[in-house]
Amino acid sequence: MSKIIVFGASGQLGQCLQSVSTEKSITDICYLPEEEANILDQEALQKVFETHKPQYCINCAAYTAVDKAEDEKELADKINVEGVANLSKLCQEFGTTLIHISTDFVFAGNTNQPLKEEDETAPINVYGATKLAGEQVIPSFISNYFIIRTSWLYSEFGNNFVKTMLRLGEERDELKVIWDQVGTPTYAVDLAECIFNLIQTDNQQYGTYHYSNEGMTTWYDFAQAIFDIRNIKVKAHPVRTSEYITKAVRPSFSVMDKTKMKQNFNINIPHWRDSLVKCLNRL
């Protein structure tokens, strides 16, 4: 039996949860990579819940390839909606609290004010639409859930913007980076800390929450910070989104308001640049 089970354990956030739980000596936790516990395999899921009878289920499993989702809507739907429904049903059956990770991409991004949990959702790409549908399916099965929307995740694990910029900064003399999309980078280790804080306080103020690091920036300024901190001599050129065509449209502004998270859980959230320094030191 494990008090906590984690789905999608081989992904970036899953690996950060493993790192943090080791540091905190949290042992009553079971990490389940996709090959062991596919959230679309109801029979396998049933066995997992029967074996562990978990108090908490953290769902990091998701279809996250934003551009590919435009061509693979059916697969994204299956993983981000059907898979979430499967977990929600089992959490209800076993009295398990679900902690589900969602995204800032549920918003259109056409405002200039930090987004609150109750603000209107209007995704502008397939990925965002499937993640929103996944959020909406949860309350139809259970009431004891936390949906945590996050943004611009990076860490020392997996593939992410920080590691891509470090690689390109060493390989090239110049590169172009988008400067007209505004958001907040989130160090996935900080998010993992937040999740364990939520569990350890046994807080039952269920619902939807926003978590990212503090502050806001553009992809260009984020890249420039990476180069400055690491003293990488590369010329970064700011470009508009219209000059850098991608299959999926991205929100132009997706800074989230974390007031609800900070008040209900009494947590301090680090500024994105401070967390970036921490991550780069670990890398």
QUIGI-V901036 format. One record per pair of residues at least 24 apart in sequence whose ideal C-beta (glycine too) atoms are under 7 Angstrom apart, sorted by the first residue. I is the first residue (numbers start at 1). GAP is how many residues later the second one is. D is the distance in whole Angstrom. If there is no record, write none. Layout:
BEGIN
I&GAP&D, I&GAP&D
END
This chain:
BEGIN
1&51&6, 1&52&6, 2&26&5, 2&27&6, 2&28&4, 2&50&5, 2&52&6, 3&25&4, 3&26&7, 3&51&6, 3&52&5, 3&53&7, 4&24&7, 4&25&4, 4&50&6, 4&51&7, 4&52&5, 4&54&7, 4&195&7, 5&25&5, 5&27&6, 5&43&7, 5&47&5, 5&49&4, 5&52&5, 6&25&5, 6&26&6, 6&52&5, 6&54&6, 7&25&5, 7&30&6, 7&32&6, 7&52&5, 7&53&6, 7&54&4, 7&80&7, 8&26&7, 8&51&7, 8&52&4, 8&53&3, 8&54&7, 9&24&5, 10&24&7, 11&49&5, 11&147&6, 12&141&6, 12&143&6, 12&145&5, 12&146&4, 12&148&6, 12&176&6, 13&47&5, 13&88&6, 13&140&7, 13&175&5, 13&178&6, 13&179&7, 14&46&5, 15&142&4, 15&143&7, 16&139&5, 16&141&6, 16&172&4, 16&173&5, 16&176&4, 17&41&7, 17&175&5, 17&178&7, 19&170&7, 20&169&6, 20&172&4, 20&173&6, 20&176&6, 21&175&7, 24&172&6, 26&170&7, 34&27&6, 39&44&3, 39&47&6, 39&48&6, 40&38&6, 40&39&7, 40&42&6, 40&43&5, 40&46&7, 42&44&6, 45&41&6, 45&45&6, 46&44&7, 49&41&5, 49&45&5, 53&41&6, 54&42&5, 55&41&6, 55&42&7, 56&40&7, 56&41&5, 56&43&6, 56&143&6, 57&30&6, 57&34&6, 57&39&5, 57&41&5, 57&42&7, 58&41&5, 58&137&6, 59&25&7, 59&28&6, 59&39&7, 59&40&7, 59&41&5, 59&42&6, 60&41&6, 63&67&7, 66&59&6, 66&61&5, 66&182&5, 67&179&6, 67&180&4, 67&181&5, 69&57&4, 69&58&4, 69&61&7, 69&179&7, 70&55&7, 70&56&5, 70&177&5, 70&178&5, 73&53&5, 76&50&6, 76&51&6, 76&54&5, 77&53&5, 80&50&4, 80&51&5, 80&53&7, 80&54&5, 81&49&6, 81&52&5, 81&53&5, 81&56&6, 84&50&4, 84&53&6, 84&54&6, 85&52&5, 85&56&7, 88&49&7, 88&50&5, 88&53&4, 88&54&5, 89&52&5, 91&51&5, 92&49&5, 92&50&5, 97&47&5, 97&48&7, 98&40&7, 98&44&6, 98&47&4, 99&47&5, 99&49&7, 99&96&6, 100&38&6, 100&45&6, 100&47&5, 101&47&6, 101&49&6, 102&29&5, 102&33&5, 102&45&5, 102&46&7, 102&47&5, 103&25&7, 103&28&5, 103&46&6, 103&47&7, 103&48&7, 104&45&6, 104&47&4, 104&79&7, 104&147&7, 104&150&4, 104&152&6, 105&26&6, 105&146&6, 106&25&6, 106&26&4, 106&29&7, 106&43&7, 107&144&6, 107&147&6, 108&143&6, 109&142&2, 109&143&5, 109&144&5, 109&145&5, 110&142&7, 111&142&6, 112&141&6, 114&141&5, 114&142&6, 114&143&4, 115&139&7, 115&140&7, 115&141&5, 115&142&6, 116&141&5, 117&91&5, 117&92&6, 117&93&6, 117&143&6, 124&125&5, 124&127&7, 125&123&4, 125&124&5, 126&122&7, 127&121&6, 143&63&6, 144&62&6, 145&61&6, 146&52&6, 146&60&6, 146&63&6, 147&61&4, 147&62&7, 148&61&5, 148&63&5, 149&59&7, 149&61&5, 149&107&7, 150&36&5, 150&41&6, 150&61&5, 150&62&6, 151&32&5, 151&33&6, 151&35&6, 151&61&5, 151&103&6, 151&105&6, 152&31&5, 152&32&6, 152&33&4, 152&34&6, 153&33&5, 153&35&5, 154&31&6, 154&33&7, 154&34&7, 154&125&7, 155&32&6, 155&33&4, 155&34&6, 155&124&6, 156&123&6, 156&126&5, 156&127&5, 161&61&7, 162&64&6, 162&117&6, 165&58&5, 165&61&5, 166&60&7, 166&64&7, 169&58&6, 169&63&4, 169&65&4, 170&62&7, 172&62&6, 173&61&6, 173&62&6, 174&60&7, 174&61&4, 174&63&7, 175&59&6, 175&61&6, 176&61&5, 176&63&5, 176&68&7, 177&42&5, 177&43&4, 177&46&5, 177&59&5, 177&61&6, 177&62&7, 178&41&5, 178&42&6, 178&61&6, 178&63&6, 178&66&6, 179&39&5, 179&40&7, 179&41&4, 179&59&4, 179&60&7, 180&38&7, 180&60&5, 180&61&6, 180&72&6, 181&37&6, 181&38&6, 181&60&6, 181&69&6, 181&71&6, 182&34&6, 182&36&6, 182&70&7, 182&71&5, 182&73&6, 183&33&7, 183&71&5, 183&72&6, 184&28&4, 184&29&6, 184&31&6, 184&32&5, 184&71&6, 184&72&7, 184&88&6, 185&28&6, 185&32&7, 185&37&6, 185&87&5, 185&91&7, 186&26&4, 186&27&5, 187&26&6, 187&88&4, 187&91&7, 187&92&5, 190&80&6, 190&85&6, 194&73&6, 197&68&6, 197&70&6, 198&67&6, 201&64&7, 203&61&7, 203&62&6, 205&59&5, 209&51&6, 209&52&5, 210&46&4, 210&47&6, 210&48&5, 210&50&7, 210&51&6, 211&47&6, 211&50&5, 212&44&6, 212&46&7, 213&56&6, 213&57&6, 213&58&6, 213&59&4, 213&62&5, 214&55&5, 214&56&7, 214&57&5, 214&58&7, 215&56&5, 215&57&5, 215&58&7, 216&39&5, 217&55&7, 225&48&6, 225&51&6, 226&50&7, 229&47&7, 229&48&6, 229&51&5, 230&50&6
END
